């Protein structure tokens, strides 16, 4: 890695507005000439990237890739280099190093791939390890394991780690010192305790506040705007910090127990809107030679629950637990094997095409990936208008356009966005567009499938607030699917913990969080980064 | 983005510019090479003979009787503008036949009637032939690839979007459609082959056959929807569209293309150039279909397709409005390469003397003439270079497009 590359990476980060990291041994690389840089780059600097899926070459075994890196930098013969790789694999706590050595990247899990990447980065014993969002793409439990590993290595190897992330919760676990960046500038830096307990800059405060807390029930999440005002002064936008503390803001938004109780009784008094009975979605795995499936992957295996009108049902679990498949099965995007899904007295799974088309108006979904859930060749105006056209809801083009503009306003977008294409928008804005499109048909019931997982924490807070506002405004019912326990807890009236296609636990979020009944749930809760627990952690 | 990367590829960009020039030549070939003057004044009257030809072809004007069977070069003009090449591709100049080269002694009335690129065995001007050949080559490319795209896109879309398991019909509908297809082929084409063989262009009998087939299919489907009331018949079965289309492609591609072309042309009575173009198209839809299928396999798993399904859009709408527009980029690459292939195939056939009528000229048929007299280098070299240049242009454009749209560079 070169000095310019480092510079580039920092440039890149400023676009995301946030960056926190720790530096134990700062080195001024930018002034170093390229010649002196090269030996440094070979030995002293190493980098771990965000996406472990694409940073390993799929056509070589994991072992040979690390071996190549070692042989490039150190003069070692093959057998000794191989031994070193196996040692490294054992050190990053990969199970059965011999097997991983011979395995191709697609044969091991995401967490294991990230461990291989760490092993590769450590192979030349760097003094500085730059980790660019290394856990963002991973599950909470895997994230915890990787963070533990990195802390251990930091102590063992006496290496400095620059840990770049948008998630303050992770920082608290691993960092000694924190640097907060906002719009390309460092706004605050100091020891991690100080930053968390006595944040000085308004932006740091907003970052601390906008992560959904697990120990409080809030009406809405604080967002950056609660802490920072933008004012026009002499034609220039200047930042004005509001003098409020994190605690005050959170207290302002807190729901009282009476309010929570009232909402619960109100919701539970009605008839269930959706009733899922013993739903099974099995995917065929092995097939006999005449094509009859012999084995199955049981993605959803005997799940039953009810959702009441106006309720938000949270659905949480690690990736691969079947929560997404469950949501898709309810919408008939998957073929189901058996079971019933009753919605207002109709079994969704046995409807024919015309009946289904009518019901499509009432049940909608918001997907995880805001980048691929919009057709890149359609202006967003057309994309939102299309469902109105297809279902013949508004006859005249003028009326439809009016309605689209109204929907855009509902999700805080401007009328001039009507003619733009999806690639012109940021992730948060795209997710708003998807919400507007889902709302176009006046649905009663929306499934949010990891709808905020791909967004940075501060944007995530805005979208979650929007979803809550819409729930009140249009009397919506949500199934809220996420791997993030704190987000699910913030959003839901009741929640389900899923594991291996089955319901592990179901109940009030507070009960599940404070008195988990199952070992699996306990493990999930323990894996939440401790930076979220503000007062008792320090 | 794609356009910016395409522009940075200089060979591809220059090829595109040259293609525009070639298309211009093809479009205005009649004004660049014509035995009639573009404009003339005879006995105080003004005439536009070339434009008048277009008018007659469209049926707007009648031919002027005074110009029937005249040699335009013998007329007395008060004023005259000739086309840059004062010969049509089919004009026979008996004084300069056979095989007069550009530097040989030629018998011409004025210098402007000189055969700059020589003549062939009948005394036809090679420069005019080159221009007419450009038009022929472009026409072959366009017609052949239109036919190829029509079949390729439809079959590729069906195969890619539905795969082997997503198109589910009831048993009775599958059965009825299968029977109807066989019946349509038998009664429409096999049993009526006598009528089809005798029919002239435009083929009314062919239309009747197709209509009969369509009626049979409609009847089968109406009957099937009635019979779907019985639960045993209404069980759904997947139609393996992908399997069927891919096997058809493999069968077609396993036969060497040029041999297949020759075999088909041998069966057709008096094959014209249009037949050649259409048959080349028929044989090259497979590559289009494979690319469309591959794109659709990727696109159909994207969330925006699922979002469209959840919003209750019809399958038809999803395929045409959401899936196809996003698959068009790679199709452009195949079309660029396909045009090159089609031009080459037509040149090979014309060289063998198939497809063209006597008065039509293409680059391939000109090279064919060069076989009769080996000293006539101008007849082999010039059309050969033209074929080489055109095919190279299309290949470079295809390369440029493929590079500009490479998904790996997009990141």
Interface residues (C-beta under 8 A of the other chain):
Chain A: X328 X331 X333 X356 X357 X358 X360 X361 X363 X364 X365 X367 X368 X369 X372 X373 X374 X375 X376 X377 X378 X386 X387 X390 X391 X434 X437 X441
Chain B: X302 X303 X304 X306 X307 X308 X309 X310 X311 X312 X313 X314 X317 X321 X322 X325 X326
